[in-house]
Every structure is written in structure tokens, then in C-alpha cells.
Amino acid sequence: MVSGGDNGSMQFFDYLTGHCFQKMDTIVQPGSLDSEAGIYAMTFDRSYSRLLTAEADKTIKVYKEDETCTEETHPVNWKPSIRRKARY
């Protein structure tokens, strides 16, 4: 799952745990203001290997996955916390 912000930030989450495993910022088109970094829409293509974004600086950007990425090169340092249910 992925979310985009009006400041150009993107965060990638694990769907089952809700853990944010990657954060990144978009690069504004040269000649645009920094306030035009917002992301209006995001979607994955049919293969779910590319992310397409429509941004406030009037650009469409395509992000592809890193084929060389493995658990050894990009480890996810996350340990689930045990949450106690509130008693009422």
C-alpha cells in the first residue's frame, strides 16, 4: 500500500502489518515552485511492478521496482509489538 502527500512525500506500507518500510520525496520539475510538489493521484499498472503518479507540477512520473533488491541488500528492521487490548 502506498500514500502520497501534498508536500511530495510518498510512504510505502506493508498491508498486513501497517509497517512503513520506505519513505521518499518526489523531485519537482525544473522551473516549478517547491509548493508544486504535491501528488494528486497514484496508481499501479496492471503488473503491479510500476507506480504512476500525477503531480502538481503538471508531470506524470513512473517509478519501477528495483530488480536487484533482496532482503540482504534492503533489510526491513521491524519487530512486531505486542499490544494489549483495552478492558472496559
N, CA, C and O of each residue as an XYZ file, in Angstrom:
352
protein
N       0.849     -1.149      0.000
C       0.000      0.000      0.000
C       0.910      1.232      0.000
O       1.974      1.228      0.618
N       0.483      2.274     -0.693
C       1.302      3.483     -0.809
C       0.422      4.713     -0.583
O      -0.758      4.716     -0.933
N       1.013      5.759      0.007
C       0.283      7.002      0.201
C       1.144      8.164     -0.290
O       2.371      8.118     -0.208
N       0.490      9.197     -0.799
C       1.182     10.379     -1.286
C       0.645     11.618     -0.603
O      -0.537     11.683     -0.264
N       1.512     12.605     -0.398
C       1.111     13.802      0.319
C       1.168     15.049     -0.534
O       1.711     15.040     -1.639
N       0.601     16.125     -0.009
C       0.608     17.385     -0.740
C       1.969     18.076     -0.706
O       2.151     19.107     -1.355
N       2.913     17.534      0.030
C       4.275     18.059      0.047
C       5.226     17.228     -0.819
O       6.434     17.465     -0.805
N       4.702     16.268     -1.563
C       5.527     15.448     -2.448
C       6.109     14.223     -1.797
O       6.969     13.570     -2.388
N       5.676     13.886     -0.601
C       6.216     12.713      0.082
C       5.401     11.473     -0.283
O       4.190     11.546     -0.487
N       6.086     10.344     -0.360
C       5.443      9.053     -0.593
C       5.896      8.099      0.503
O       7.064      8.088      0.891
N       4.957      7.300      0.994
C       5.268      6.303      2.007
C       4.691      4.971      1.563
O       3.553      4.890      1.102
N       5.495      3.933      1.711
C       5.099      2.585      1.323
C       4.889      1.751      2.584
O       5.746      1.718      3.468
N       3.734      1.074      2.660
C       3.350      0.321      3.847
C       3.122     -1.151      3.512
O       2.710     -1.498      2.405
N       3.401     -2.005      4.495
C       3.027     -3.404      4.413
C       1.539     -3.501      4.727
O       1.086     -2.968      5.740
N       0.784     -4.167      3.880
C      -0.672     -4.206      4.023
C      -1.125     -4.952      5.276
O      -2.080     -4.538      5.933
N      -0.454     -6.035      5.605
C      -0.892     -6.847      6.743
C      -0.531     -6.237      8.090
O      -1.323     -6.303      9.031
N       0.662     -5.642      8.193
C       1.120     -5.154      9.489
C       0.974     -3.654      9.658
O       0.952     -3.168     10.789
N       0.874     -2.901      8.562
C       0.811     -1.453      8.644
C       2.164     -0.796      8.842
O       2.235      0.402      9.115
N       3.245     -1.565      8.708
C       4.598     -1.052      8.904
C       5.028     -0.245      7.683
O       4.927     -0.724      6.554
N       5.511      0.986      7.908
C       6.049      1.825      6.835
C       7.492      1.389      6.576
O       8.369      1.606      7.411
N       7.733      0.770      5.411
C       9.067      0.246      5.152
C       9.897      1.125      4.236
O      11.091      0.872      4.076
N       9.304      2.159      3.620
C      10.083      3.054      2.772
C       9.400      4.411      2.687
O       8.176      4.500      2.592
N      10.212      5.470      2.722
C       9.734      6.837      2.543
C      10.593      7.500      1.479
O      11.803      7.284      1.420
N       9.959      8.307      0.640
C      10.722      9.046     -0.361
C       9.984     10.322     -0.734
O       8.776     10.436     -0.526
N      10.720     11.280     -1.288
C      10.157     12.536     -1.741
C      10.321     12.629     -3.256
O      11.316     12.168     -3.815
N       9.329     13.230     -3.908
C       9.415     13.412     -5.351
C      10.326     14.596     -5.664
O      10.586     15.439     -4.806
N      10.794     14.644     -6.879
C      11.640     15.736     -7.343
C      10.778     16.649     -8.198
O      10.135     16.197     -9.145
N      10.766     17.939     -7.862
C       9.947     18.902     -8.590
C      10.579     19.177     -9.958
O      11.801     19.252    -10.085
N       9.733     19.323    -10.970
C      10.175     19.635    -12.327
C      10.980     20.938    -12.306
O      10.562     21.894    -11.652
N      12.134     21.005    -13.006
C      12.909     22.253    -13.041
C      12.055     23.419    -13.556
O      11.357     23.288    -14.562
N      12.117     24.541    -12.868
C      11.324     25.705    -13.213
C      10.039     25.809    -12.426
O       9.352     26.828    -12.504
N       9.696     24.785    -11.671
C       8.486     24.805    -10.847
C       8.817     25.275     -9.441
O       9.968     25.226     -9.008
N       7.802     25.725     -8.745
C       7.970     26.137     -7.356
C       8.001     24.909     -6.461
O       7.479     23.856     -6.825
N       8.615     25.046     -5.285
C       8.645     23.926     -4.343
C       7.248     23.571     -3.848
O       7.002     22.436     -3.441
N       6.335     24.534     -3.880
C       4.974     24.261     -3.428
C       4.192     23.409     -4.430
O       3.085     22.965     -4.126
N       4.756     23.174     -5.621
C       4.101     22.352     -6.628
C       4.568     20.902     -6.572
O       4.546     20.206     -7.587
N       4.983     20.450     -5.419
C       5.481     19.086     -5.267
C       4.381     18.099     -4.894
O       4.660     16.913     -4.724
N       3.150     18.554     -4.765
C       2.060     17.692     -4.312
C       1.736     16.578     -5.285
O       1.956     16.697     -6.491
N       1.211     15.495     -4.740
C       0.808     14.338     -5.542
C      -0.714     14.288     -5.556
O      -1.343     14.164     -4.505
N      -1.308     14.383     -6.745
C      -2.769     14.366     -6.871
C      -3.330     12.953     -6.936
O      -4.363     12.672     -6.329
N      -2.663     12.058     -7.664
C      -3.194     10.701     -7.848
C      -2.032      9.726     -7.992
O      -0.955     10.080     -8.470
N      -2.282      8.474     -7.562
C      -1.295      7.403     -7.688
C      -2.031      6.121     -8.039
O      -3.135      5.870     -7.556
N      -1.407      5.315     -8.884
C      -1.968      4.012     -9.206
C      -0.851      3.089     -9.680
O       0.186      3.547    -10.161
N      -1.072      1.802     -9.541
C      -0.134      0.809    -10.062
C      -0.614      0.349    -11.428
O      -1.813      0.371    -11.707
N       0.320     -0.070    -12.285
C      -0.075     -0.618    -13.578
C      -0.617     -2.032    -13.385
O      -0.695     -2.526    -12.260
N      -0.987     -2.673    -14.480
C      -1.614     -4.000    -14.380
C      -0.700     -5.069    -13.794
O      -1.175     -6.014    -13.163
N       0.598     -4.928    -13.998
C       1.539     -5.916    -13.459
C       1.929     -5.613    -12.014
O       2.626     -6.411    -11.387
N       1.496     -4.487    -11.480
C       1.829     -4.039    -10.127
C       3.331     -3.887     -9.909
O       3.802     -3.947     -8.773
N       4.085     -3.692    -10.985
C       5.521     -3.502    -10.851
C       5.932     -2.049    -11.062
O       7.079     -1.694    -10.790
N       5.019     -1.199    -11.541
C       5.317      0.216    -11.742
C       4.244      1.068    -11.064
O       3.058      0.736    -11.070
N       4.696      2.166    -10.485
C       3.802      3.108     -9.823
C       3.751      4.375    -10.665
O       4.793      4.936    -11.005
N       2.547      4.833    -11.006
C       2.364      6.052    -11.784
C       1.785      7.123    -10.882
O       0.854      6.863    -10.118
N       2.340      8.351    -10.967
C       1.857      9.447    -10.141
C       1.504     10.639    -11.026
O       2.175     10.891    -12.027
N       0.460     11.365    -10.664
C       0.083     12.637    -11.282
C       0.347     13.709    -10.243
O      -0.211     13.673     -9.147
N       1.206     14.671    -10.591
C       1.683     15.609     -9.585
C       1.298     17.045     -9.897
O       0.884     17.359    -11.013
N       1.437     17.908     -8.912
C       1.004     19.299     -9.010
C       1.850     20.109     -9.983
O       1.403     21.156    -10.451
N       3.055     19.655    -10.300
C       3.882     20.390    -11.251
C       3.584     19.990    -12.697
O       4.395     20.220    -13.594
N       2.409     19.388    -12.912
C       1.895     19.003    -14.236
C       2.740     17.918    -14.893
O       2.908     17.916    -16.112
N       3.269     17.003    -14.097
C       4.043     15.890    -14.629
C       3.388     14.572    -14.240
O       2.674     14.481    -13.242
N       3.647     13.565    -15.047
C       3.284     12.187    -14.737
C       4.597     11.437    -14.603
O       5.406     11.422    -15.530
N       4.807     10.823    -13.465
C       6.063     10.113    -13.218
C       5.791      8.631    -13.066
O       4.761      8.223    -12.529
N       6.733      7.831    -13.550
C       6.626      6.379    -13.487
C       7.806      5.867    -12.670
O       8.962      6.150    -12.983
N       7.501      5.113    -11.622
C       8.510      4.508    -10.763
C       8.461      3.000    -10.962
O       7.384      2.403    -10.948
N       9.626      2.384    -11.148
C       9.657      0.929    -11.292
C      10.393      0.303    -10.119
O      11.197      0.948     -9.446
N      10.096     -0.972     -9.891
C      10.725     -1.661     -8.775
C      12.178     -1.982     -9.101
O      12.556     -2.085    -10.268
N      12.969     -2.136     -8.077
C      14.380     -2.474     -8.214
C      14.506     -3.994     -8.300
O      14.238     -4.700     -7.329
N      14.919     -4.493     -9.471
C      15.020     -5.947     -9.665
C      16.147     -6.559     -8.850
O      16.119     -7.754     -8.554
N      17.133     -5.758     -8.486
C      18.280     -6.293     -7.743
C      18.068     -6.249     -6.231
O      18.953     -6.649     -5.475
N      16.930     -5.778     -5.789
C      16.654     -5.660     -4.360
C      16.367     -7.035     -3.756
O      15.550     -7.796     -4.275
N      17.042     -7.337     -2.666
C      16.806     -8.566     -1.922
C      16.675     -8.227     -0.444
O      16.898     -7.083     -0.048
N      16.317     -9.201      0.367
C      16.227     -8.968      1.807
C      17.593     -8.687      2.417
O      17.678     -8.038      3.459
N      18.663     -9.163      1.786
C      20.002     -8.908      2.299
C      20.460     -7.486      1.979
O      21.125     -6.857      2.802
N      20.112     -6.965      0.785
C      20.553     -5.620      0.413
C      19.679     -4.534      1.011
O      20.166     -3.434      1.272
N      18.406     -4.810      1.236
C      17.473     -3.837      1.800
C      16.694     -4.501      2.946
O      15.526     -4.849      2.775
N      17.332     -4.678      4.107
C      16.630     -5.354      5.206
C      15.532     -4.475      5.809
O      15.648     -3.250      5.856
N      14.494     -5.116      6.256
C      13.412     -4.426      6.960
C      13.619     -4.695      8.448
O      13.432     -5.816      8.921
N      14.006     -3.656      9.170
C      14.257     -3.786     10.604
C      12.973     -3.459     11.356
O      12.754     -2.324     11.780
N      12.143     -4.462     11.510
C      10.866     -4.268     12.177
C      10.552     -5.494     13.003
O      10.692     -6.629     12.547
N      10.127     -5.244     14.226
C       9.706     -6.323     15.104
C       8.307     -5.987     15.592
O       8.069     -4.879     16.071
N       7.389     -6.921     15.477
C       6.022     -6.606     15.905
C       5.954     -6.378     17.400
O       6.592     -7.076     18.188
N       5.175     -5.397     17.764
C       4.985     -5.130     19.190
C       3.689     -5.796     19.640
O       2.716     -5.884     18.890
N       3.707     -6.250     20.854
C       2.516     -6.895     21.409
C       1.663     -5.802     22.035
O       2.094     -5.095     22.945
N       0.472     -5.683     21.537
C      -0.445     -4.671     22.051
C      -1.514     -5.353     22.895
O      -2.084     -6.372     22.504
N      -1.762     -4.788     24.018
C      -2.802     -5.323     24.893
C      -4.115     -4.628     24.584
O      -4.169     -3.419     24.362
N      -5.154     -5.416     24.577
C      -6.469     -4.855     24.341
C      -6.937     -4.120     25.589
O      -6.742     -4.575     26.716
N      -7.553     -2.982     25.356
C      -8.094     -2.227     26.482
C      -9.313     -2.913     27.048
O     -10.181     -3.368     26.303
N      -9.381     -2.989     28.354
C     -10.539     -3.589     29.003
C     -11.491     -2.489     29.437
O     -11.082     -1.468     29.990
N     -12.739     -2.715     29.179
C     -13.753     -1.725     29.539
C     -14.677     -2.273     30.562
O     -15.602     -1.582     30.992
